[in-house]
Amino acid sequence: MSPRPRVKQCPTAAPISRFFLLALADTQQLQLLHFCLFLGISLAALLGNGLIISAVACGHHLHTPMFFFLLNLALTDLGSICTTVPKAMHNSLWDTRNISYAGCAAQVFIFFISAEFSLLTIMSYDRYASICKPLHYGTLLGSRACAHMAAAAWASGFLNALLHTTNTFSLPLCQGNALGQFFCEIPHILKLSCSESYLRKFGLTVVSAFLLLGCFVFMVFSYLQIFRAVLRIPSEQGRHKGFSTCLPHLAVLSLFLSTAAFAHLKPPSISSPFLDLALSVLYSVVPPALNSLIYSLRNQELKAAVSTLMTGWLQKH
C-alpha cells in the first residue's frame, strides 16, 4: 500500500487584536512633515467637497442629473478621506503604527472605492445621454431614474464591501500582523493569510475584476459613442463645448484608474517601499482631494454657485 500523501496544514493562527501599519517615515521630522501633508490634503478635500455638496444642495439651478451625481461623488470622496487619513495623521503625530482589528475592518468596509467607481460609470452614461441622446435626456435621466441609479451605486458598493470584508476577515491569518500599507487594504491583509486559502483569495479577485472590467468596458463604449457624436458636430465651437463637458470626468477617471492600476499591476522588479507608499497616496488620497477642484475649475455653473455661496457666508459673518 502506497503511503498516504501528506496534507500541508496551516499553522494555528493566534487571535489578532491589532495590526501594524506601514511607517510613513523613520525620523520624527519626516513624520511631522507627513502629518502636515496629510492635514493639508484632508482640509482641501473637506473644503472642496463640502462646498460642492452645499452648492448643489442650495442652488436650485444645479438640481440636474450631472450635479446630482457629482454630489454623490463628493460624498464618497469625503468618506474615503475620513476613513484612511485621520488614522495616518494620528500615527504620524504620535509615532505609532498600530490599528485595532475592528478599526482595520472598518477601514476596509467604509473605503468607498467600489461605490466611487460605480458613480463614475453612471456619470459617463450621463455624459453619453447628454451628448448622444439630447432629445431623450429628460426621459433617460429623470429624477426617479437618477435616484435609482445612485441607490444602485451605493447598494453595489455596500454589498461589495460587505462581501470582501467578511471573506477577508474570516480567513485565518498565519503570517503575522504587519501590513505593508499605511491603511488597511485587502491585498495586503490577504498576504497574511494561509496559503491553503488561495481559492477564496482567487474568488475575491475574480469578483472584483469582473465588476471593474464591466464598468470599464461600459465607460469605454460610452466615450467612443461620445467622441463619434462630438466629431460629427459641424462647428468648432460646438465640438469644443462637447469635449469640455467630458473633460472633468475624463480627468478624474484617468487619475483614479492610472494610479490604482499601476500600483497593483506594476512588476515586482521596480517595487520599493517609497514608490509603493507614493502610489498608494496617489490613488487613495489625492483623487478625493482633487476631484472637487477639477470639476470646479472646468464648470462655470458650479464655479459661480460656489462663489455665490462663499460670498453669502462671508457677508453673514
Secondary structure, 3 states (H helix, E strand, C coil): CCCCCCCCCCCCCCCCCEEECCCCCCCHHHHHHHHHHHHHHHHHHHHHHHHHHHHHHHCHHHCCHHHHHHHHHHHHHHHHHHHHHHHHHHHHHHCCCEEEHHHHHHHHHHCCHHHHHHHHHHHHHHHHHHHHCHHHHHHHCCHHHHHHHHHHHHHHHHHHHHHHHHHHHCCCECCCCECCCCCCCHHHHHCCECHHHHHHHHHHHHHHHHHHHHHHHHHHHHHHHHHHHHHCCCCHHHHHHHHHHHHHHHHHHHHHHHHHHHHHHCCHHHCCHHHHHHHHHHHHCHHHHHHHHHHHHHCHHHHHHHHHHHHHHHHHC
